[in-house]
Amino acid sequence: MPPMSGSDELVALYDLDGTAVGAATRSRVRAEGLWHAAGVVLVRSSDGERVYVHLRTATKDVYPSTWDCWAGGIVAAGETPEECARRELAEELGVHGVELRPLFVHVTDDDTIRAHNFAFETRWDGPFVHQPSEVVEGRWLTLSELRSWLDDPESRFIPDGRLGALEWFRREDAR
């Protein structure tokens, strides 16, 4: 069953260890800063040399009008992080039927958002179909261009996405 829309949507609650433990409305999760999870996907070109980034709309409830390299969203009640990642990738960027490779889980805890971000990667050269209510525009960046954006504190890059991408680079550099 697809999740309900807006603040009435039931999302999965998670504990500090990253285990699903219940459900609450999105509005309650946001208002009370409850632990939850997200499924997020880094889209790389088939040669791995570029990453797709997108500009979030001004109407997003969290971090509006910021750039992000992760397509994703909150895990709905009864949904796995991978199911969420697939759903969000299809909704936001119009990408279907791709292989998702699990990467890692990174934690966001900034006193207002507490989330376990289950990160995946896919390879896709397009086309992209942006969801107008969530994505204003998108473009490819080379890995060095993305790193420059992430390293620039003045860039309008979503904070949790920045942390996840820096963790991705750290892990890639260690390989």
Secondary structure, DSSP 8 states (H G I E B T S, - for coil): -----GGG-EEEEE-TTS-EEEEEEHHHHHHHT-EEEEEEEEEE-TTSSEEEEEEE-TT-SSSTT-EESEEEEE-BTT--HHHHHHHHHHHHH---S---EEEEEEEEESSS-EEEEEEEEEE--------TTTEEEEEEEEHHHHHHHHH-TTS-B-HHHHHHHHHHHHHHHH-
